């Protein structure tokens, strides 16, 4: 039996119960067939609207999890009315790499994602599950960190100047790429799947696509050790070798190079949001 047939049967039973509950003193017509008075007609068949009370504000709560481009995704949502939900979400992920040799430098790094936000989900057609969701990423700790040390004679170019890693005190560096210029970032997404199902069910499988307006990524690089502008001075720590952390020319070249890297990232002012997963809703009052 489908849902509509079940609801219809409940309505018929409610009407039948009202008819048979009348006693002999109730109103009848002269033909002996029962008839409703205006008072008896005021009885309504409330079971016909099975989901009428599901739109009571904050009456249902949904929790869910999934995978996103920001890592493992956790969400919680509650209803305001049939068109609006308020939803909170968090993401986290860490991944490390080490002992990678590139260009004579042994490097390692870590991808660290941690974020939290909230959004208002608007469903223009509640029964279809399509939504538009403006929101705010109020915590953004997404970044990539790395460090490396150069083997003897390996080189790095900073602002068109090549520095060779000294044998006795090789060049080392620590770098951070921050995806969080705006620690609080506006978000806009769309998607399908209502975590508070319109039909009163429990399970949902939401999908979301959009962007967080995080601003231009930040680049920070610190260097140490000694670098030589002449490859002949590498083994002997010759006169062209300088302390990369304190030499003014080396630091000026480093800052100019950072400026070029940042300019190349200027178009990356948004971070894509793509997630999918599952949710479970239940009544809380």
HELIX and SHEET records of a PDB file:
HELIX    1   1 UNK A    3  UNK A   20  1                                  18    
HELIX    2   2 UNK A   40  UNK A   42  5                                   3    
HELIX    3   3 UNK A   46  UNK A   48  5                                   3    
HELIX    4   4 UNK A   52  UNK A   55  5                                   4    
HELIX    5   5 UNK A  126  UNK A  128  5                                   3    
HELIX    6   6 UNK A  231  UNK A  233  5                                   3    
HELIX    7   7 UNK A  248  UNK A  264  1                                  17    
SHEET    1   A 9 UNK A 203  UNK A 204  0                                        
SHEET    2   A 9 UNK A 271  UNK A 283 -1                                        
SHEET    3   A 9 UNK A  60  UNK A  68 -1                                        
SHEET    4   A 9 UNK A  71  UNK A  79 -1                                        
SHEET    5   A 9 UNK A  84  UNK A 102 -1                                        
SHEET    6   A 9 UNK A 105  UNK A 122 -1                                        
SHEET    7   A 9 UNK A 130  UNK A 140 -1                                        
SHEET    8   A 9 UNK A 185  UNK A 192 -1                                        
SHEET    9   A 9 UNK A 207  UNK A 212 -1                                        
SHEET    1   B 9 UNK A 203  UNK A 204  0                                        
SHEET    2   B 9 UNK A 271  UNK A 283 -1                                        
SHEET    3   B 9 UNK A  60  UNK A  68 -1                                        
SHEET    4   B 9 UNK A  71  UNK A  79 -1                                        
SHEET    5   B 9 UNK A  84  UNK A 102 -1                                        
SHEET    6   B 9 UNK A 105  UNK A 122 -1                                        
SHEET    7   B 9 UNK A 143  UNK A 150 -1                                        
SHEET    8   B 9 UNK A 172  UNK A 178 -1                                        
SHEET    9   B 9 UNK A 218  UNK A 224 -1                                        
SHEET    1   C 4 UNK A 155  UNK A 158  0                                        
SHEET    2   C 4 UNK A 161  UNK A 165 -1                                        
SHEET    3   C 4 UNK A 226  UNK A 228 -1                                        
SHEET    4   C 4 UNK A 241  UNK A 243 -1                                        
END                                                                             
